[in-house]
Amino acid sequence: MAGQNLENKLKEIRQRELKEKGVKLQERSLNQGDKVQIKETKLGVIELKKDKISTTEKEIKNLADLKNKISKTATTEAVEIMFGGAMSVKASDIHFEPEEKNVRLRFRIDGVLQNIFDFEKKDYPAILNRIKLIAGLKINIHDAPQDGRLTLKSEGVDIEVRVSVLPGAYGESIVMRLLDPKTLKKDLEELGIKLELLEEIKKQLKKTTGSILTTGPTGSGKTTTLYAFLNFVNKPGIKIITIEDPIEYHIKGVSQTQVEPEKGYTFSNGLRSIVRQDPDVILVGEIRDAETTEIAMHAALTGHLVFSTLHTNDAAGTIPRLIDMGAKPQIIAPAINLAMAQRLVRKLCDNCKEKIEAANEEYKKIKESLKNIGKNEIWIFKAKGCQECNFTGYQGRIGIFEAFTIDEEVEKLILKSPAISEIKELIIKKGMTTMLQDGYLKVLEGITDMAELERVLGE
């Protein structure tokens, strides 16, 4: 009976929220008992007060502090502490994972999930319903996936949070992606691109036509790289339009649009409309199908500079992937200026990294990959772990890259619809530094270590 009353109360709140969209409402959060706490808030917004944030930041310096804080926090305050803690430890994602007896809370930090806290399942409904309510999701639906958004307001900075709720065997799981503009690398120099390639990329970005494509799996930093490209070309007198899914960060001076398939605004027809808006630069979040491929390639040939992403394992895979999606080789060759691939590796903690001599196997791998290294012994660094890096040995991430331009020799090969192996052989022969080689160079510089490189590349 009590459960039914709770459901009815939450339904009433949801109905009122829909009617009063954009104005203030009373947000009701229920703790383990029937006590209701009233808090004034805007729809879809959690305000983290300045004094609360400073207190949280003082109390939470690492994961151990966060675990201790959450374990002593009432359920009604858990959501605010959780978001404040996630910001303190620079987490990119928050995961709630219901299991048979408990619910597990995990944060993704530097691309790796870290266990934070396990709490009793009886405390979970209040947290779940509060997040659903603020993110604009239906609280009475428990057997279908839902996606929503909310905003964290923190000291004048708006942090967009994408919320995904998925039904499972033991209850609904929640994953929240925190898009903190303070963590966005705005300059090309911050990405970790080696100097020679960086100069080539800048040269290609100064062109007025053609396309630059960056590839890699989900979470490899492709969007961050594209935004750095936009910041480089974003100058008075340049018209830039994007079509994204979703818009992750807002860039001043850029017209950003988001796909809405339910309203008929997809990558393909959206891109067709964008071309008619007379842009100089177009960013397409992802090339997914034949129609988008064709329009993007033609836009690159008709006076536009086009940036986009593909899902391939390496730079050489860009060409066969486009051909698979229906692009003609004779169009691809002149339309692409640069094809690149990337991954993100964790950086060693400067406070505790340990210098060691490379073991025999590590020495052979580095020597074989970097043939001109010419050393009888190689010194590298490895992760150790300290309180400053949450005892992981790593702090922050950096990219490893490979890229090639389309010159006359590569163009002739593309016209033959080549296999990935043929393209790779030619571009390496012409001097391309592979992602593996770029990774080894960063190992020798003490930026990352062999274990992390092998985790990311699987080599």
N, C-alpha and C positions, 0 to 999 in steps of 0.2 A: 504493500500500500504506500509506504514511504517512498519507494522507488518510483511509483506512478506519479505521486505528487511532485517529485523532483523533475520528472520528465515534462509534466504539464507546465511547471514554472519556467523551465528552460525554453519550451515552445513559445510561451507568451513573450519572453524576452526576444526571441528570434523574430517573431511576427512584428513586434514593435520596432525592432531594429530596421527591418525592411521598409516600414512605413516612414521612418524618420531618417532615412539615409542621408549622410552628410552633416547631421546635427548631433548635438550631444545626447547621450543616452546613459541610462544607469546600467552599469555592468555588474552582474551579480555573480559572485564566486562562492561556491559552497565548499566548506571544508569537510572533515570526516563526519561531523555531526550535522545538525540542521541549521547551524548559525549562518546567517547571510551577511556578507560584507559588501557594502555599497561603495562604489568608487566611480567618480565622474571621468569619462574618457570619450574621445572621439571614435567614431566607427573605424575599425581596422587599425587602431593606433595604440601602442603601449608606450606611455611616457615614462622613461627612467629618469627620475628627478636627480638633479645635480648632486645634492648631498648624499643621495642613495648610491649614486655611481661612485663618488669619491670614497665613500665608506667601503663599498664592495671591492674597489680596486686596491684599497689599503689592506683589506682582509684576505683577498684572493691574489696571491702572487704565482701560484702553481696549481697543479691538479690536486695535490694533497690538501691544500687549503680549501679548494672548491668542494671536494668530497666531504670534508669536515663541516663546511658551512651548510651544504644541502641536507646533510644528515640531521642537523639541528633546526631545520626550518619547517615551519608549519606549511601544510599543503597549500593554503591560500596565498602564501608568499613565494612558493616554489618557482612559479613561472618567471617572476621578476628576477629572482636570484639566479635562476638558470640562464636567462638572457644576459644579465650583467656579468656572470661568470664566464659565459662563452666569449663575450667581448674581451674580458681581461686576459684570457689564455689564447686569444686570436683563433678561435674555432671557426671553421667554415660551414659546418653542418652540425645539427643536433638531432640525435636519433632516440626515439622512445620505442622499445621493442618488447611487447608483452610476451612472457613465457608462461609455462604451466603454473608456477607458483608466485613468480615475481614479475616486475617490469624493469627492464634494464635501460639505463640512460647512458648513452655514449656520445662523445664529441669527436668529430673528425678534425684533427689538427695536423697541418702540413701534409694532408692527403692520407693520413693513417688514422683509423678509428681507435679511440682510447676509452676504456671503461671508466665511468665516473661514479655510478651509484646504482645499486639495486634496491627498489623499494616495494612495499606490499601492494598487491593488486587492488586492494580496497581503496587506496589513496589515488588510483589512476583516473577514475571517471571524472573527478573534479578538475584535474589538470587537462584531460582530453577535451572536456566540454568548454573549458575556458579558452583554450587555444582555438577550437572550432568556432566559437562565438566571435572572437576578435578577428579571425581570418575570413569571416563571412561564409562559413560552411554550415551545412544542415546538421544540427545536433541529434536529430531523430533518425538519421540514416546511419546504419552500422554495417551494412552488407555490400556496399559499393565504394569504389575509390572516389576520392574528392580532392580537388586542388584549389588552393586559395592563396591569399597574400595578406600580409600585415606589415606595418611600419613601426620600427623602433625609433623613438625620438630621443637622442642623447646629445646633450650639450650643443644644440644647433645642427647636428648631423642626423640626417634621415637614413636609417639602414633598412633597406627593403628585405623582407623575409618571405621566401617562397615556401608554402606549406603543402605537403602531400600526405594524405591519410589513406591507408590501405588496409582492408579487412584481412584478418589472418585467423589461424586455428585457435589462438588464445586471446584474440581481441584485435582492436585496431592499432596499427603501428603508425607513428608519426615521424616524418623526416622534414626538417626545416633547414633551408639553405639561407645563410646570412650573407647578404651582399653589401659589405661595408666599403663605402667609397674611399675610406682612408687607407685601405689595403691595396687599392688598385695602383699598379705600376703605370704611370702616365708617360714616362719617357722611354724611348727605345734602349737607352743606355742601361736602364734598370733591369732589363729582361735576362741578361747574361749572355747576349750574343757576342761572339768573338769579333775582334776589331775588323778583320778583313771582310767577314760576311756583313757586318753592320754597315760598312761603307757601301757595299754592293746594294743592300736593301735601301739605303737612303737614296742612292742613285736611281733605283727603280721607282721609288716613291715620288720622285720629282718629275716623272713622265706624266703626260696628260691622257694617255690611252693605254689600254691593255689591262691585264688582271694579275693580281698576286693572290695565290691560294696557299693557305696553311692547313696542314693535315695532322691527324693524330686522333687517338681515342678520346672519349669523354673524360674531362678532368685533366687534360694535358696542357691547359693554358692557352688554347687557340683564341678564345674571345678576348683575353687580356692582350694578346699580341695584336689583334685587329684594332682594339681601342687605342693602343700605342701608335699604330699606323695613322689612325684618324687624328690623334693629337698632333702628330708630326705635320700632316697636310692641312690641318684646320687653321686657315688664315683668312683675313678679310678678303673678299672678292672670290672666295671659293664656296660653291654650293654643295653641301654634303647631305645626302639622304640615306637612311638605313632602313632595312626591314629585318626584324629580329624576332626570335622566339625563345624566351621573352627578352624585353629590354632589361639588361642586367645593371647597367650604370648609365646615368644621364650625363651627357657631355654638352657643355655650353657651346652654342653656335652650330649645333648639328640637329637636323630634323630627323628625329627617330620615330619609327612606326613599329607596331607589333602585329604579328599575324593573328588573325581571328577567323579560323576556318568556318566556325558556325555562322559568321556573317559574310562568308565568301571572300575574305581577305587572306589569301594564301601567298606563299613565296612566289609562285609563278605569276598569278594575276596582279599581285602587289608590285612585283618587279616591273611588269609591263606598264603599270600606272606611273611608277617612279620615273621611268625613262622619259615619259611625257612631261615631267616636271622640270626639265632642263637642268639636271644636276651635273656637276663636274666630277664628283666622286660618289660612288654607290657602295654601300656595304650590305652584302647579303649574308645573314647569319649562318646559313648552311645551304649548300647545293645538294638537294635530296632526290630530284627526279629529272626526267628527260626534258620536260618543258622549262624548268628553271635553268637547267644547264644551257639549253639553246639560247634563251633570252640573255643570260649573263654573258655568254661568249659573244653574242652579237653586240651587246652593249659595250663590251671591251674593244670591239672593232670599230665602233662608230662614235668615237670622241669622248668616251667615259673611262675613268680609272676605277676598276672594280676590285673590291676585296671580298673574299669569301673563304669558307672552310669546307673540307671534305673529311670523310672517315676512311682513312687508309693507314697502313702501318708505317710507311716511309714516303719520302719525297718522290721516289721513282714510281710509286704506285698511283700517283696523281693522274698520269696520262691514261693508263689502262682503265682506271675507274671512270674517267670522263667518257671514254669510248664505250664502256659497258652501259653507261646511262644514255647513250644515243648520240653523243657529240661526234661530228665528223673530224677525222684527223686533219684535213685541210683547213678546218676552222680553228681547231685547238692550237696548232703551231703558232700562227700569228697573233692569237688572242691572249696567250699567257706570256707574261714577262718573267715571272719567278714562281717556282713551286718549292714549298718548304715543308718540313715535318718537325715536330717537337715533342718533348716529354718534359715533365717536371720532376726534379730530384730534390730531396731534402738536403739542406746545407748543414755541415757540421757545426756544432756549437763551439764558438770561438773561446768560450770559457773553459771547456774541458777536453777538447779534441787532443788526441795523443799521437805523437809522431813515431812512426815505426819504419823499419826497413821492409820493403815488399818481400813477401814469401816467394819461394821459387815459382809456384804456379801463377801468382799474381804478376811477377816479373815477366814471365813468358807471355802472358796475355797482353800486357802493355807493350812489350817489345815487338810482338808480332803485329799489333795494330798500328803503333807509331814507329814505323821502321827506321825513321831517321833520328831516333832519340839518342842513339850512340852512347849509352852509359852502361858501366859494368855493374852498378848498383843503383837501385831506385828507392827513394824515401817517400813515403806516403803518410797520410793521417787516417786514423780510424775513430769511430764514435766511442765515447766512454760513458757519459751520463753524469749530470749534476742537478742540483735543485733548480738552477736557472733554466734548464731545458726539460724540466719534468722527468729527468733521468732517462731520457730517450737518446741523448747524444746529438740531437739535431734541433735546429732552430731556423724556421723559414724555408723557403724553396726557391729554386732557380731553374731556368730552362736549359735544356741541351737541344741543339738544333742541327739540321742539315738542310741545304737548299741548293738549287741549280737554276741557272737562267737558260732561256731558249735561244741558242745561237744557231747558225746555219747547219752545223753538223747534227745537232740534236733535232732540229726541225726536219731534216731529211729522214731521220730514224722514225720520228713520230708518224710521218706519212705512210710508213709500212705497218702501222698498228702493232708495234712491238710488244713483247712480253716484258714484265717488270725486270727480269734478270738482264735483258738486253740493255734496257735504259740504265740500270744500275751500273752495269759494267762500263758503259760509255762515260757517264758523269763522274764516276770515281777515277777513271783513266784521265779525265780532263781536270782533276784536282779537287773534287768536292770532298770536304771533311764530313765524314758520316757522324750520326748522333753518337755512336759508340766511341769514335775517336774524340769527339768533343767532350764526352763524358770522362774519358781517360785524362784528357788535358786538365779538366777541372779536379780530378783526383790528384794529379801531380801538383796542382796549385793549392791543395789543401781545402778546397771548397766543399767537396763531398768525398765519400769513400767507396771502396769496391763493393761492399755489401749492398749499399743503397743503389748503386748503378746496376748491379745484377738483379735487384728486386724490381726495378722499373723496366729494364730492357729484357730481362730474362736470359741474359747471355753470360 
